[in-house]
């Protein structure tokens, strides 16, 4: 099937994809976070286990932006106190669970960003260099 840009979304190329079920954690997925050179947006409904998240993000505490649901305000304030250079915004409309290590890698997960307390599945999409997985090429 060939997709095209339309009102439902935009098309992008993917060089490689992998799905994991209960076999990976956010810490292992983002173990190379310190080597990333682009801004990293994180979309999540909630922020579970602030110490766990802080340990992950402490590898590179700059140019990371978290967009979470307004119900995570308390946790967002705690994270901002621990990582003052972290960008955080809260919105009522957020339900997404994705980390974009832009522009080459996109993680989409069934669990919110942080420590999963249930069987989690995730998909990673690797986009060929020179293409922009966010659709801004």
C-alpha positions, 0 to 999 in steps of 0.5 A: 500500500502506498500512502499519500499526504492528506487531511488524515496525515502525512507520508514518510519513508521508513528504512527500518522498523521494530516492534517489542512486547515487554522486552524493552524499557525507556531507559534502554530505548534512550540509552544513547540519548547523550549522543543525540544532537537534535531537540527531543520532543516527548509526548505522554499522558502521565509522568510516572516515576519521576526519579526513573525519568530524571535518570534517563533525561539526566544524560542530556538535560538540554533540548528536551521538551515534554508535552504531557496531560494537565493531570501530570502538573505535580510531577511536571513541577517536580521534574522541572525542579530537578532539571531546570533546563527541561522544557515542559508544557501541559495540555488537556488534549494529550493522550499520545505516547511517543518519543521523537529522537528527531529527525531519524527515530520515532518511538511509539509506545502503549505506555506513558513515558516512564516506568511501565507497570504493565506489559508494554508494546512499542514500535520504533521507526528509523527514518533514512538520513536526509529525510525528516520523520516529522514531515518538515523536509 
